[in-house]
Amino acid sequence: MIAEGTRSKSSSQLVPALGAFATGRFLNVPYIALLALALSGALAVLLHRAVYGRKLSAIGQNARAAWLAGVDVHRTRCLAYVLCSMIAALTALLLAATSGGASLDMGVEYMLISIAVVVIGGTLVAGGKATIVGVWGASMFLFLTNAPLNALGADAGVRSIVYGVLIIAVTVAAGGKAVR
C-alpha cells in the first residue's frame, strides 16, 4: 500500500499502465525481462566503453591514484550512487506493480540474493572489476540453486543460509584477489 495523505492505495490503482507493463508480455517474453536485458546492455556499454566506466573502475582499483590522474572521485562516486538508487527505485516500482501493492519490507528477502549475485558474478567487493555477463551467470546459478530448495519446501531461513554459505565460499575461493 502506498500512503496518499490519510488514504492508502495499491500501486496498481495509482498507475494502471505500470501494472499492465509489469505483467505484460511481448512474443511471450515478459516486458520486465526485456527491460532488464536493455538495461543490462546499457550498463555494460556504460561500464566498459564509456569514459565514466573507466573512471569508476579506476576509483575502484585505487581512489587516490584515480584522483592524482585527474578523476573527480567525489563526483564520479556520487553519480554511481544516484544511478544505483534510480535502478533500485525502478525495481521497487516494478516489484510493487507485479504484486499489486507495496509494503515497507517488501524486498527484504532479495537483499542477500542481490549481494550473492554480485559476489558470485565476479564483481570485486572492494571495487575495480565488474562484469554484466558474470552477474547474469550468477543470477542463473542462484535461480537453479533456488528451484530445488523451493521444490523441497525449504523455508526462507534455509535459503538465506545457503546464499550466505555461497557468498562466503566464493569470497574465500577468490582469496581477496586484487585488480592489476
Number of C-alpha atoms within 10 A of each C-alpha: 16 16 11 9 6 5 8 11 13 17 23 20 15 15 11 12 12 19 22 14 15 22 15 15 14 9 6 7 10 15 17 18 13 13 11 13 13 12 13 16 14 11 16 17 13 14 20 15 11 12 11 16 18 16 23 22 20 22 22 21 19 14 20 14 12 18 15 10 11 10 19 14 19 12 10 16 15 11 14 15 12 12 12 12 12 12 13 12 12 12 15 15 17 19 19 23 25 20 15 17 19 21 10 8 7 13 13 9 13 11 9 15 19 15 15 22 23 21 22 24 21 20 17 21 14 13 17 20 17 20 17 19 14 17 21 16 16 20 19 13 14 18 13 11 14 16 11 11 16 12 8 9 10 12 10 12 10 12 18 15 12 16 21 15 13 17 20 15 13 15 17 11 10 14 9 11 11 12 14 5
